[in-house]
């Protein structure tokens, strides 16, 4: 039995969405790796997955994050198709 139990401390009025349990929590109940937040309202936390999807879609379609000069050129030096970067010399 642990002498001291490490507990995640949160503030009242902070809302989180637990990815592990799929629930909204007031104050962080679960570990940080398993939650989104904090959100200011319970409703906002309840829409956490939708908000994340919308943000991801916006980021994926943002032209500032795409390399416009990508022409299929493999800059790894892989000339033999093995993925090693070293050309075969026979």
N, C-alpha and C positions, 0 to 999 in steps of 0.2 A: 504494500500500500504506500502510495506516495505521501511524503510528509507535506509537501505543498502542491496543490493542484493548480497548474497554470490555467488561468481563465481569461478568455477574451473579454475585454472591457469595452462597452459601448455607451453611448449617451442616449438617454430617453429621447424619443422623437426621431432617431435615425432608423431608417428602414433598409433592409437588405433582402436580396433574393438568394435563397440557398439552392445552388445547382444540384447538390446531392439529393436533397429531399423534395425539390420543386415547390418550395413554400416561401412565403414572405415572413420575415422575422423582424421584430423590433429589437434593435441592438444586435450586434453580431453574436449569434448563437453558435454557428459553425465556423470552422477555420477559414482564413482568408482565401485560401486556394479554391474553396468550394462555394464562394459567394460573389455576387455583384453588389455594389453599393459603396457608400451609403446614398440613399435617396431621401428626399425631404418628406415624401408622403408614402403611405401604404400602397396607394393606387399606382404611383410611379414605379415602385419596386415590383409590383405585380406585372408591369409591362416591360420588365428588364430584358427578357429574351427578345421581344419584338424590337426594342430600342437597339439592342446589340446587332440584330440582323440588319436594321436600317443603316446603322453606322458602318457596318462591314460593307454593305452594298455601295454606299456612298464612297467609301475609301477605294473599293475595287474599281470603281468607274471614274475616279479622279485622275485626270490626265497628268497631273503633276507627279503621280506615283508610277507611271509607265514609261519605259524606255522607248522613245519613238524611233531610235536608231536600230532597234532589234530586227535584224534581217535573217535570223536563223544561223548566224555565224557562231561556230563553237569556238570560244576563246580559251578552252582548256588545253589546247595543243593535242587533242585526241585525233590523230590522223589515221589510225588503223581501225577505229571503231570498237576498240576493246574497253574504252573508258579509263584506261590507265594513264593517258597523256603521253605515253611513249610509243613512238612508231616502231613497227617491226622492221628489222634490218636483216634480210636473208642473204 
